[in-house]
Amino acid sequence: MSVVISVRVPRWVKEKLEEYGVDIASIVRKKLIEEVEKLEEKKLEKLLESLRERLEHRVDPYRLARIVDEERKKR
């Protein structure tokens, strides 16, 4: 399901975009989706950094890499 979002822009901007045949709705939709994806990525980065800091002294990355390599070789 979708919702309608209104935005107010100067008349000349709308006229110029129409003059150039720009599909305003698709541009706005695309940019809003990109913004949400960017914000989600930043949120995930912060979460991963927090996890890294919490697990830093609990997991030896070299040992973990060795275990992963061994498991891959078993396949």
C-alpha positions as CSV (number, residue, x, y, z in Angstrom):
1,M,0.0,0.0,0.0
2,S,1.3,3.5,-0.7
3,V,0.6,6.9,0.6
4,V,0.5,10.4,-0.9
5,I,3.1,13.0,0.1
6,S,2.8,16.6,-0.9
7,V,5.7,19.0,-1.4
8,R,5.6,22.7,-2.1
9,V,8.1,24.0,-4.6
10,P,8.4,27.3,-6.4
11,R,6.2,27.4,-9.5
12,W,9.1,28.0,-11.8
13,V,10.8,24.8,-10.7
14,K,7.7,22.8,-11.5
15,E,7.3,24.6,-14.9
16,K,10.9,24.0,-15.8
17,L,10.7,20.3,-14.9
18,E,7.5,19.9,-17.0
19,E,9.2,21.8,-19.8
20,Y,12.0,19.3,-19.9
21,G,9.5,16.4,-19.6
22,V,10.7,15.3,-16.2
23,D,8.6,12.7,-14.4
24,I,8.5,14.5,-11.1
25,A,6.8,11.7,-9.2
26,S,9.4,9.0,-10.2
27,I,12.3,11.3,-9.3
28,V,10.9,12.2,-5.8
29,R,10.0,8.5,-5.2
30,K,13.5,7.4,-6.2
31,K,15.2,10.0,-4.1
32,L,13.1,9.2,-1.0
33,I,13.9,5.5,-1.4
34,E,17.6,6.3,-1.7
35,E,17.5,8.5,1.4
36,V,15.8,5.7,3.4
37,E,18.4,3.2,2.2
38,K,21.2,5.6,3.2
39,L,19.7,6.1,6.7
40,E,19.3,2.4,7.1
41,E,22.9,1.8,6.1
42,K,24.1,4.3,8.6
43,K,22.0,2.7,11.3
44,L,23.4,-0.7,10.4
45,E,27.0,0.6,10.5
46,K,26.4,2.0,14.0
47,L,25.0,-1.3,15.1
48,L,27.9,-3.3,13.6
49,E,30.4,-0.9,15.2
50,S,28.7,-1.4,18.6
51,L,28.8,-5.2,18.1
52,R,32.4,-5.0,17.1
53,E,33.3,-3.1,20.2
54,R,31.4,-5.5,22.4
55,L,32.9,-8.6,20.8
56,E,36.4,-7.3,20.2
57,H,38.0,-9.1,23.1
58,R,35.8,-12.2,22.9
59,V,36.4,-13.4,19.4
60,D,39.8,-13.8,17.8
61,P,39.3,-12.8,14.1
62,Y,42.2,-15.0,12.9
63,R,40.8,-18.0,14.7
64,L,37.4,-17.3,13.2
65,A,38.8,-16.9,9.7
66,R,40.7,-20.2,10.1
67,I,37.5,-22.0,11.2
68,V,35.6,-20.6,8.2
69,D,38.3,-21.7,5.8
70,E,38.3,-25.2,7.3
71,E,34.5,-25.4,7.0
72,R,34.7,-24.3,3.4
73,K,37.3,-26.9,2.6
74,K,35.1,-29.6,4.0
75,R,32.4,-29.0,1.3
